[in-house]
Amino acid sequence: MTPDIAIGGGGPCGLVLAENTPPRGGCLDIHRSSGQIALKEAGCFEEFKKYARGGYATIHSMWDHKGNKLLAFGEGRDSPEIDRWQLRRVLLSSIPKEKIRWSTPVKNSSRNAHGDIILEFENGTTASGFKLVVGADGVRSKIRHLVTSAEPRYSGINNLTLFVRPSNPYHSTLEQLAGQGPLIICGRSKMIWIQRQGDSHYRIDFGWEGPAEFPMPGELDLTDEDAVKNFLLQEEYFGCHTPIVHEIIRNATGPSRMWPLHYFPVEHLNWRTSPGVTVVGDAAHVTTPFVGDGVNCAMRNALVLARKIEELGITTEAVAAYEQEMFPYAQDVINRSLISGKMFFEWDSPKGLMENFASPNRVVRDEGDY
């Protein structure tokens, strides 16, 4: 029997709405006023508390590129950290196993002559007959084109990720430097984000402005650990930073990967509702990560859509009500994150960020502000 609703995508947003290889990505901070409410209504908040890391894990430390410790913020904030794979486990705890089809990513979606949506999967099978198809399949969504022709844009910022694991002799040194919460190092239009994960390893993201296609063929072999470190230690990248950064780079290990940051153009968050289909999370409004609201906005989407369906049924009216509520909220998150990102990557950063933190128009908001 065909279910009434098909949800494409197994990330936090899709799993909230649906209510073993760990997914890529680092930690997420789950906000009291959005993500935590979604978990409570999904019936898995108590399971979330088993993995959530509060206290010192919420304190962000900020240095300049010379190693001067300038700022600490986030103490006492009700936004505990959790790894992506842990959050997925939490959400799966409240979803019947028969409702999920693993290893069958959506390859394409289309409408037939009768207007019904056809889902084509990577394994060659198809499915149709749904009352509603929800694209929760991320930035490269195969469902989004059914509601809008607009596509995410590259932000101009690239990240390269390395790791320091507990077995690494340098781990104890980094633990003393970074502690349990994020350590952010800014300056000379570069940013380093160092964050302890649930199993105590550290994920280190090195960010800079550059082309999305990096590395081009022959430019850098990401599988060559020494080449990656030598690249990062160049003067125009992180070679001009404090010797502490040099030490971190020399002791970090792979596998390294690139993470180009995208965002959805806010002027296109205004489409007319299409019958039988909608998008949520990154498929609808991917954002850069510089205000920490992306996953919370996505989980809030799922909660709003579920409530509208409960109120109005699986109808175009329910989808339209969800989308009209989602548009301005997502626009605000994307705009604030783009502004914050510019400040993170200014030459004299974090000067502008610190000034903004002290202003009444903060782009990185306190928990009580939203």
C-alpha positions in Angstrom: 0.0 0.0 0.0 1.4 3.4 -1.0 1.8 5.8 1.9 0.2 9.2 1.7 3.4 11.1 2.2 6.9 10.4 0.7 9.9 12.1 2.3 13.1 12.1 0.3 16.1 12.6 2.5 17.4 11.1 5.7 18.9 14.1 7.4 17.6 15.7 10.7 14.8 17.6 8.9 13.4 14.6 7.0 13.6 12.3 10.1 11.8 14.9 12.2 9.0 15.0 9.7 8.9 11.2 9.3 8.2 10.7 12.9 25.0 2.2 9.8 27.2 4.6 8.6 27.5 7.9 10.4 26.7 10.9 8.1 29.3 13.4 7.3 29.5 16.6 9.3 30.4 17.7 12.8 28.4 19.0 15.8 25.1 20.7 15.8 23.8 23.0 18.6 20.1 22.4 19.1 18.2 25.5 20.2 15.6 25.6 22.9 13.1 27.6 20.9 13.2 25.5 17.7 15.1 22.2 17.4 14.3 21.2 21.0 10.6 21.8 20.5 10.7 19.6 17.4 12.4 16.8 19.3 9.8 17.0 22.1 6.9 16.8 19.7 8.6 13.9 17.9 8.7 12.1 21.2 12.4 11.6 21.4 13.6 14.5 23.6 14.5 12.1 26.4 16.7 10.1 24.0 18.3 13.3 22.8 19.3 14.2 26.4 21.4 10.9 26.5 23.7 12.3 23.9 23.5 16.1 24.3 26.5 18.0 25.6 25.8 21.2 27.5 27.9 23.1 30.0 31.4 23.8 28.8 30.5 22.4 25.4 28.4 25.5 24.6 31.2 28.0 25.4 32.9 29.4 22.2 36.4 30.8 22.5 37.7 33.3 19.9 41.3 34.1 19.1 42.9 36.4 16.5 45.4 34.9 14.1 48.3 35.8 16.4 47.0 33.6 19.1 45.5 36.4 21.4 42.5 35.1 23.3 39.9 37.8 22.8 36.5 36.5 23.7 34.4 33.7 25.2 30.6 33.5 24.7 27.8 31.0 25.0 28.2 30.1 28.7 24.9 28.9 30.2 23.1 28.9 26.8 20.5 26.3 26.4 21.8 25.0 23.0 23.5 21.7 23.8 25.8 20.1 21.2 25.2 16.8 19.5 27.0 15.0 16.7 25.0 14.5 13.5 25.1 10.7 13.7 23.9 10.9 17.3 21.0 13.1 16.3 20.1 10.7 13.5 20.0 7.8 16.0 17.8 9.9 18.3 15.3 10.6 15.6 15.3 7.1 14.3 14.3 5.9 17.8 10.8 7.3 17.3 10.2 6.1 13.7 8.9 2.6 12.8 11.6 0.8 10.8 9.1 -0.1 8.0 8.6 3.6 7.2 12.2 4.0 6.1 13.9 2.8 2.9 17.7 2.9 3.2 20.1 3.0 0.3 17.5 4.2 -2.2 18.4 7.8 -2.9 16.1 9.7 -5.2 17.7 10.1 -8.7 15.0 12.3 -10.2 11.5 13.4 -9.8 8.9 14.4 -12.4 5.2 14.8 -13.1 3.3 12.5 -15.4 0.5 13.5 -17.8 -2.0 13.4 -15.0 0.0 15.7 -12.7 1.1 12.8 -10.4 4.7 13.0 -9.1 7.0 10.1 -10.0 10.1 9.4 -7.9 12.9 7.6 -9.7 15.5 6.0 -7.4 19.2 5.2 -8.0 18.5 1.5 -8.1 16.2 1.9 -11.1 12.9 1.6 -9.3 10.1 4.2 -9.3 7.3 5.1 -6.9 4.2 7.2 -7.3 0.6 7.7 -6.0 1.5 9.9 -3.0 -0.7 12.7 -1.8 2.4 14.7 -0.9 6.1 14.4 -1.7 8.5 16.3 0.6 12.0 17.0 -0.6 14.3 16.9 2.5 17.2 15.8 0.3 19.6 18.7 0.9 21.4 21.2 -1.1 21.5 19.0 -4.3 17.8 18.2 -4.0 16.3 16.2 -6.8 12.8 17.3 -5.8 13.3 21.1 -5.5 12.9 21.7 -9.3 9.2 20.8 -8.9 8.6 23.9 -6.8 11.2 26.4 -8.1 13.8 26.8 -10.8 16.1 28.7 -8.4 19.3 27.0 -7.3 21.7 27.5 -4.3 24.6 29.8 -4.9 28.2 29.3 -3.9 29.1 31.7 -1.0 32.7 32.2 -2.1 33.9 30.4 1.0 35.6 27.0 1.1 36.5 24.8 4.0 39.1 22.0 4.2 38.6 19.5 7.1 41.2 17.6 9.1 41.0 15.7 12.4 42.9 15.1 15.7 41.7 11.8 17.2 42.1 10.6 20.7 44.8 8.1 19.7 46.9 11.1 18.3 49.7 12.0 20.8 48.8 15.7 20.1 45.3 15.2 21.3 46.0 16.1 25.0 47.7 19.3 23.9 44.8 20.3 21.7 42.4 19.4 24.5 44.1 21.9 26.8 43.9 24.6 24.0 40.4 24.1 22.7 38.6 22.5 25.7 35.1 21.1 25.1 33.5 23.9 23.2 34.4 25.4 19.8 37.7 27.3 19.4 37.5 29.9 16.6 40.6 31.5 15.2 40.0 34.5 12.8 42.1 37.0 10.9 43.7 37.8 7.6 40.5 36.8 5.8 40.8 33.2 7.1 38.9 31.2 9.8 39.7 28.0 11.7 36.9 26.3 13.6 38.0 23.6 16.0 35.4 21.5 17.8 35.4 18.5 20.0 33.0 15.7 18.9 31.0 13.2 20.9 33.8 10.6 20.9 36.4 13.2 22.0 38.1 13.6 18.6 38.5 17.1 17.2 37.2 18.2 13.8 39.2 21.2 12.4 37.8 23.2 9.5 40.1 25.6 7.7 38.2 28.3 5.8 39.1 30.8 3.2 37.7 32.7 0.2 38.2 31.1 -3.1 36.7 29.3 -6.1 34.2 26.5 -5.5 36.0 24.2 -7.9 39.1 23.9 -5.6 41.2 21.9 -6.0 41.4 21.8 -9.8 43.1 18.7 -11.3 46.8 18.8 -10.5 46.4 21.6 -8.0 46.3 19.6 -4.8 46.0 15.9 -4.0 43.6 15.7 -1.0 44.7 12.1 -0.4 48.3 13.2 0.1 48.4 14.3 3.8 51.8 15.9 3.6 50.8 17.9 0.5 47.6 19.1 2.3 49.6 20.3 5.3 52.2 22.0 3.1 49.4 23.8 1.3 47.8 25.0 4.5 51.2 26.2 5.8 51.8 28.5 2.8 52.1 32.2 3.8 48.9 33.2 1.8 46.9 30.6 3.7 47.7 29.8 7.4 51.5 30.2 7.4 51.2 33.7 8.7 49.2 32.5 11.8 50.5 31.9 15.3 52.9 28.9 15.6 50.1 27.2 17.6 48.2 26.9 14.3 51.3 25.6 12.6 51.5 22.9 15.2 47.9 22.0 14.9 48.2 21.6 11.1 51.4 19.5 11.4 49.7 17.1 13.9 46.3 16.8 12.3 45.4 13.9 10.1 43.0 13.0 7.3 41.1 11.9 5.5 40.7 15.5 4.3 37.8 16.8 2.3 36.6 20.1 0.9 33.4 21.7 2.0 32.2 24.6 -0.2 29.5 26.6 1.4 26.3 27.4 -0.4 23.2 29.5 0.4 19.8 29.8 -1.2 19.1 33.3 -2.7 16.5 34.9 -0.4 14.8 36.8 -3.3 13.7 33.4 -4.6 12.1 32.2 -1.4 8.7 33.2 -2.6 7.5 30.5 -5.0 3.9 29.7 -5.6 2.8 26.5 -4.0 2.8 23.4 -6.3 0.2 20.8 -5.7 1.4 17.6 -4.0 5.0 18.7 -3.3 7.1 20.9 -1.1 10.7 21.1 0.2 12.1 21.5 3.7 15.6 22.1 5.3 18.6 22.6 3.0 16.5 21.6 0.0 14.4 24.7 0.6 16.9 27.2 2.1 20.4 26.0 2.6 22.5 28.6 4.4 26.1 29.2 5.5 26.8 28.1 9.1 27.9 31.4 10.6 24.9 31.9 12.9 24.4 28.3 13.9 20.7 28.2 12.9 20.7 26.0 9.8 19.6 22.7 11.4 17.3 24.4 13.9 15.6 26.2 11.0 15.2 22.9 9.2 13.8 21.0 12.2 11.4 23.9 12.7 10.3 23.5 9.1 9.3 19.9 9.7 7.4 20.8 12.9 5.5 23.6 11.2 4.6 21.4 8.2 3.5 18.6 10.4 1.3 20.9 12.4 -0.3 22.4 9.2 -1.0 18.9 7.9 -2.5 17.9 11.2 -4.7 21.0 11.1 -5.7 21.1 7.5 -5.0 17.6 6.2 -2.7 16.6 3.4 -3.8 19.5 1.2 -2.4 22.3 -0.9 -3.8 24.7 1.7 -1.6 23.0 4.4 1.5 23.2 2.2 0.9 26.8 1.3 0.4 27.8 5.0 3.7 26.1 5.8 5.6 27.8 3.0 4.3 31.2 3.8 5.5 30.8 7.4 8.8 29.3 6.3 9.8 32.0 3.8 10.4 35.0 6.1 12.0 32.8 8.9 14.5 31.3 6.4 15.2 34.6 4.8 16.2 36.0 8.2 18.5 33.1 8.9 20.2 33.3 5.5 20.7 37.0 5.6 22.1 37.0 9.1 24.5 34.2 8.3 25.8 36.0 5.1 26.4 39.1 7.2 28.1 37.1 9.9 30.2 35.3 7.3 31.5 38.5 5.9 32.6 39.6 9.4 34.3 36.3 10.0 36.4 36.6 6.9 37.4 40.3 7.1 41.1 41.0 7.1 41.0 42.4 10.7 38.5 39.8 12.0 37.3 39.3 14.6 37.2 43.1 15.2 33.8 43.5 13.4 32.3 40.4 15.0 33.2 41.7 18.5 31.7 45.1 17.8 28.5 43.4 16.5 28.3 41.2 19.6 28.2 44.3 21.7 25.6 46.0 19.5 21.7 45.8 19.8 21.6 44.4 16.2 23.5 41.1 16.8 23.5 38.7 13.9 24.5 35.8 16.2 21.6 35.9 18.6 21.2 34.9 22.1 18.8 32.0 22.7 16.1 34.2 24.0 16.0 36.3 20.8 14.2 33.7 18.6 
